[in-house]
Amino acid sequence: MSIKKVVENALNLLDKADDGIVLMNMYNEVVYPADAAFKGQVVYPYNAKSFVEESFRQNGIDLKDKELRLMLLKLLLSFEQMEANKVRKGKLNELLKEAEFKDFGKLM
């Protein structure tokens, strides 16, 4: 399973969680309490955090490691900052081409 799918599933699961608890039926499907009551399904409470941790551990990422989580956050923030700078630099280059400032920023 790709890491993108794992992240999507984890975010979806956490959206359905109530105080970190999700309700799962016997097929390991996450069920809303109202749906379970309406359909008369038997559901069991499950810790959403441990479910997400297990999903990531199966894909080689140990989310229990606080240092790894901080490194992942730093990586993502750095990547987003580089993308934002790339867009700004492209806009600046377009402006400079339009205004024909070929010597802009050079020491004379």
C-alpha distance (Angstrom), angle and dihedral (degrees) to the residues before:
residue distance angle dihedral
M1 . . .
S2 3.79 . .
I3 3.78 120.1 .
K4 3.81 89.7 -120.2
K5 3.81 90.5 60.3
V6 3.81 91.0 47.2
V7 3.81 91.1 52.2
E8 3.82 91.9 46.8
N9 3.81 91.0 50.4
A10 3.80 91.9 47.5
L11 3.81 93.0 50.2
N12 3.79 90.8 46.5
L13 3.80 90.9 49.9
L14 3.80 92.8 48.7
D15 3.81 90.1 50.1
K16 3.81 88.8 57.8
A17 3.81 93.7 45.0
D18 3.78 121.5 106.7
D19 3.81 110.2 -153.3
G20 3.80 89.4 -23.9
I21 3.79 94.5 -51.1
V22 3.80 125.0 111.4
L23 3.77 127.8 -174.0
M24 3.79 116.4 -128.1
N25 3.78 129.6 -171.5
M26 3.79 125.5 -141.3
Y27 3.84 90.2 -83.5
N28 3.83 91.4 58.5
E29 3.79 91.6 -110.6
V30 3.79 118.3 143.5
V31 3.79 109.5 -116.9
Y32 3.79 130.4 -169.2
P33 3.82 112.3 -123.8
A34 3.82 92.2 -121.3
D35 3.81 91.7 51.7
A36 3.79 91.8 49.0
A37 3.80 91.5 49.7
F38 3.80 92.5 46.9
K39 3.80 93.8 48.8
G40 3.81 94.0 38.7
Q41 3.82 92.4 -123.8
V42 3.77 123.8 162.7
V43 3.80 109.3 -123.6
Y44 3.78 134.1 -177.1
P45 3.82 127.2 -148.7
Y46 3.78 114.5 -115.8
N47 3.78 132.2 -174.7
A48 3.83 106.1 -110.5
K49 3.81 93.5 -159.3
S50 3.79 93.7 56.6
F51 3.81 90.4 45.5
V52 3.83 91.2 54.0
E53 3.81 92.0 44.4
E54 3.80 90.9 52.2
S55 3.81 92.1 48.7
F56 3.79 91.6 53.0
R57 3.82 93.3 42.1
Q58 3.80 89.3 56.8
N59 3.81 87.1 56.7
G60 3.80 94.5 49.6
I61 3.82 100.0 -97.3
D62 3.80 116.6 115.7
L63 3.81 106.0 -156.5
K64 3.81 91.3 -176.7
D65 3.81 87.7 73.5
K66 3.81 103.7 90.9
E67 3.81 92.7 -164.6
L68 3.81 90.7 55.4
R69 3.82 91.3 49.4
L70 3.81 90.5 52.0
M71 3.81 91.4 47.6
L72 3.82 90.5 50.8
L73 3.81 90.5 50.5
K74 3.80 91.0 49.2
L75 3.81 91.0 48.1
L76 3.81 92.9 50.7
L77 3.80 93.4 45.9
S78 3.80 91.8 48.2
F79 3.78 91.1 48.6
E80 3.81 92.2 50.1
Q81 3.80 90.5 48.3
M82 3.82 91.2 51.7
E83 3.81 90.5 50.0
A84 3.82 91.0 50.3
N85 3.82 91.2 48.7
K86 3.80 90.9 49.3
V87 3.80 90.9 54.9
R88 3.82 92.2 47.4
K89 3.81 91.9 47.6
G90 3.82 90.6 50.9
K91 3.80 91.2 51.5
L92 3.81 91.1 48.5
N93 3.80 91.2 50.6
E94 3.82 90.3 51.1
L95 3.79 90.9 50.4
L96 3.78 91.6 49.1
K97 3.82 91.7 49.8
E98 3.79 91.6 49.2
A99 3.81 93.2 49.0
E100 3.82 92.6 39.0
F101 3.78 95.1 -132.3
K102 3.78 95.7 161.3
D103 3.80 93.9 161.2
F104 3.79 95.2 43.4
G105 3.80 110.6 138.5
K106 3.81 95.5 7.2
L107 3.76 121.4 125.1
M108 3.75 112.4 -120.0
